């Protein structure tokens, strides 16, 4: 018990002195940045799988290793910008039930659709790689199309949400 009391008193002294104090808003901002960087890493990993499938297909357009780098970068940017829509009105709970849609939750819906499309493309890519399947070019085009559409929807949703937040602050 004496150890616990000593720890609690030391913590309370630290809080009172202010020397080691970190503002809560800085911690939250740091945690938010860390979360978004983690999402970007996931997006880059998903892009790696889709790029590997495109590279493996060996069509004339995707024979260069740059396609892997491009899909990874685009995936990282799209997940960073589009999945975490901080400050969005759609995340705030609204107790009133409205029959009309005012469009304020459009970024959330678009982001969800984009995340789903990109995740499906990544899952299909991983399954093709792991199972070492030879799939026709049309199936590869569908996977690439899902990836490009999903990632683009995430960027659009993130841009819409940030523009709405900026307009609300003014």
Buried (B, 14 or more C-beta within 10 A) or exposed (E): EEEEEEEEEEEEEEEEEEEEEEEEEEEEEEEEEEEBEEBBBBBBBBBBBBBBBBBBBEEEEBEEEEBBBBBBBBBBBBBBBBBBBBEBBBEEEEEEEEEEEEEBBBBBBBBBBBBEBBBBBBBBBBEBEEEEEEBEEEBBEBBBEBBBBBBBBBBBBBBBBBEBBEEEEE
